[in-house]
Amino acid sequence: MVEELKKILKELAKEFELNNIDAVIIGSTIVSLALGGFFKEEEDLDLFIINRSPLLEEDLFKNIAISKGWDYTYTDYGTPRLIVPFEYGEFFIDFYENIHDFYIPEEILEKETRRIKINHYRIKLLSLEAYIVLKARIGRRIDDRDLARIKELIKEGYLKVNKRKIEELLKYFPEEEIGIMKNRLARRELI
């Protein structure tokens, strides 16, 4: 299934290039790519759009779905979701921007991304440390389970993280949230 993910990423990177979309992978795909296999059973692809608005330019994303023969719907935040059928089922591609309580500091988007190459296309990927910090901020039950799994993968030697960097990234969030985030990270021995 990782090959399916890479195929989808290649298609997306091509569409992003054609449509001048600057996007960063922000979800669990970061962990999956670091592992070389799926982190979650029901993997999806979460993308933060930097230079366009998934809400205000919805037709752009809808047209990508139509041109690829993919289905189109919405995330819980009302932003576009593409549904890609593949051999084992469906794959969700969710697009986000800073709206409502969904927030990624600009400094993290600027400093904590790198480019990966999928065939001759490039796509941006958030650092594993930044992903961990975002999980600690959201704090839902599923996010805590993901942090617990990451802790185990680190202990087993499958993942490596820079704990100092994780703690440094906290400074980009509102002061009133940092204490809770630190507690969640400390509970999972990630700082």
C-alpha positions as CSV (number, residue, x, y, z in Angstrom):
1,M,0.0,0.0,0.0
2,V,3.0,2.4,0.4
3,E,3.4,2.1,-3.3
4,E,-0.2,3.3,-3.7
5,L,0.5,6.2,-1.4
6,K,3.6,7.2,-3.5
7,K,1.5,6.9,-6.7
8,I,-1.1,9.3,-5.2
9,L,1.6,11.7,-4.0
10,K,3.1,11.7,-7.5
11,E,-0.3,12.5,-9.0
12,L,-0.9,15.3,-6.5
13,A,2.6,16.8,-6.9
14,K,2.0,17.0,-10.6
15,E,-1.4,18.7,-10.1
16,F,0.1,21.1,-7.5
17,E,2.8,22.1,-10.0
18,L,0.2,22.6,-12.8
19,N,-2.1,24.6,-10.6
20,N,0.6,26.6,-8.6
21,I,-0.4,25.1,-5.3
22,D,2.2,25.2,-2.5
23,A,1.3,22.4,0.0
24,V,2.9,20.7,3.0
25,I,2.1,17.2,4.2
26,I,1.2,17.6,7.8
27,G,-0.5,14.4,8.9
28,S,0.4,10.8,9.8
29,T,1.8,10.3,6.3
30,I,5.0,11.9,7.8
31,V,5.3,8.9,10.2
32,S,4.4,6.5,7.4
33,L,7.1,7.8,5.1
34,A,9.7,7.7,8.0
35,L,8.8,4.1,8.7
36,G,8.6,3.0,5.1
37,G,5.2,1.6,5.8
38,F,1.8,2.7,7.1
39,F,1.6,4.2,10.6
40,K,-2.1,3.8,10.7
41,E,-4.5,1.2,9.3
42,E,-6.7,3.8,7.8
43,E,-4.1,6.1,6.4
44,D,-5.1,9.4,4.9
45,L,-3.2,12.4,3.5
46,D,-3.5,15.7,5.3
47,L,-2.1,18.7,3.4
48,F,-1.8,22.3,4.5
49,I,-2.1,24.7,1.6
50,I,0.2,27.7,1.9
51,N,-0.5,30.0,-1.0
52,R,-4.2,29.2,-1.9
53,S,-7.3,29.0,0.2
54,P,-9.1,25.6,0.0
55,L,-12.2,27.4,1.3
56,L,-12.2,30.4,-1.0
57,E,-10.9,28.5,-4.1
58,E,-12.9,25.4,-3.7
59,D,-13.4,25.0,-7.5
60,L,-9.7,24.6,-7.9
61,F,-9.7,21.5,-5.7
62,K,-13.0,20.2,-7.1
63,N,-11.5,20.5,-10.6
64,I,-8.5,18.4,-9.6
65,A,-10.9,15.7,-8.4
66,I,-13.0,15.8,-11.5
67,S,-9.9,15.7,-13.8
68,K,-8.6,12.6,-12.0
69,G,-11.9,10.8,-11.7
70,W,-11.8,11.1,-7.9
71,D,-14.8,11.9,-5.6
72,Y,-15.1,15.2,-3.8
73,T,-16.5,15.9,-0.3
74,Y,-15.5,17.9,2.8
75,T,-13.5,17.6,6.0
76,D,-14.9,18.3,9.4
77,Y,-13.6,21.9,9.0
78,G,-15.6,22.3,5.7
79,T,-12.4,22.2,3.6
80,P,-12.1,20.0,0.5
81,R,-11.5,16.3,0.7
82,L,-10.7,14.1,-2.3
83,I,-11.5,10.4,-2.2
84,V,-9.2,8.3,-4.3
85,P,-10.4,4.8,-5.1
86,F,-7.6,2.2,-5.2
87,E,-7.2,-1.6,-5.0
88,Y,-7.7,-1.9,-1.3
89,G,-10.5,0.7,-0.8
90,E,-10.5,4.4,-0.6
91,F,-7.8,6.9,0.3
92,F,-8.8,10.4,1.7
93,I,-6.8,13.5,0.8
94,D,-7.8,16.4,3.1
95,F,-6.8,20.0,2.5
96,Y,-6.4,22.5,5.4
97,E,-5.5,26.1,6.1
98,N,-5.5,28.1,9.3
99,I,-9.2,28.3,10.1
100,H,-11.3,28.1,13.3
101,D,-9.2,26.2,15.9
102,F,-7.0,24.5,13.2
103,Y,-3.8,26.4,13.4
104,I,-0.2,25.8,12.4
105,P,2.2,28.7,13.2
106,E,3.9,30.3,10.2
107,E,7.3,29.8,11.8
108,I,6.8,26.0,11.8
109,L,5.7,26.0,8.2
110,E,8.8,28.0,7.2
111,K,11.4,26.3,9.4
112,E,10.2,22.7,9.7
113,T,9.6,21.5,6.2
114,R,11.7,19.7,3.7
115,R,11.2,18.5,0.2
116,I,11.0,14.9,-0.8
117,K,11.2,13.7,-4.3
118,I,8.5,11.4,-5.8
119,N,9.8,10.4,-9.3
120,H,10.7,13.8,-10.7
121,Y,8.1,15.8,-8.7
122,R,8.8,17.3,-5.3
123,I,6.5,17.8,-2.4
124,K,7.0,19.4,1.0
125,L,6.8,17.4,4.2
126,L,6.6,18.7,7.8
127,S,9.3,17.4,10.2
128,L,8.4,14.5,12.5
129,E,9.1,16.8,15.5
130,A,6.6,19.4,14.2
131,Y,4.0,16.7,13.6
132,I,4.4,15.5,17.2
133,V,4.0,19.0,18.5
134,L,0.8,19.5,16.5
135,K,-0.6,16.2,17.8
136,A,0.1,17.4,21.4
137,R,-1.8,20.7,20.6
138,I,-4.9,19.0,19.2
139,G,-5.1,16.5,22.1
140,R,-8.0,14.4,21.1
141,R,-8.0,10.7,22.2
142,I,-6.8,9.6,18.8
143,D,-3.9,12.1,19.0
144,D,-2.9,10.7,22.3
145,R,-2.9,7.2,20.9
146,D,-0.8,8.3,18.0
147,L,1.7,9.9,20.4
148,A,1.8,6.7,22.5
149,R,2.5,4.7,19.3
150,I,5.3,7.1,18.3
151,K,6.8,6.7,21.8
152,E,6.8,2.9,21.3
153,L,8.3,3.2,17.8
154,I,11.1,5.3,19.2
155,K,11.7,2.8,22.0
156,E,11.8,0.0,19.5
157,G,14.3,1.9,17.3
158,Y,12.1,2.4,14.3
159,L,11.9,6.2,14.7
160,K,14.3,8.9,15.9
161,V,13.3,12.3,17.1
162,N,15.1,15.3,18.5
163,K,13.4,15.9,21.8
164,R,15.2,19.3,22.2
165,K,13.7,20.5,18.9
166,I,10.2,19.3,20.0
167,E,10.5,21.4,23.1
168,E,11.8,24.4,21.1
169,L,8.8,24.3,18.7
170,L,6.4,24.9,21.6
171,K,7.5,28.6,21.7
172,Y,5.5,29.2,18.5
173,F,2.2,28.5,20.2
174,P,0.1,30.7,22.4
175,E,1.5,30.8,25.9
176,E,-1.8,29.6,27.5
177,E,-1.5,26.3,25.4
178,I,2.1,25.5,26.1
179,G,1.6,24.0,29.6
180,I,-1.0,21.5,28.4
181,M,1.1,20.6,25.3
182,K,4.2,20.0,27.5
183,N,2.2,17.8,29.9
184,R,1.0,15.6,26.9
185,L,4.5,15.4,25.5
186,A,6.1,14.6,28.9
187,R,3.5,11.9,29.6
188,R,4.6,10.1,26.4
189,E,8.3,10.8,27.2
190,L,8.7,12.9,24.0
191,I,10.4,15.8,25.8
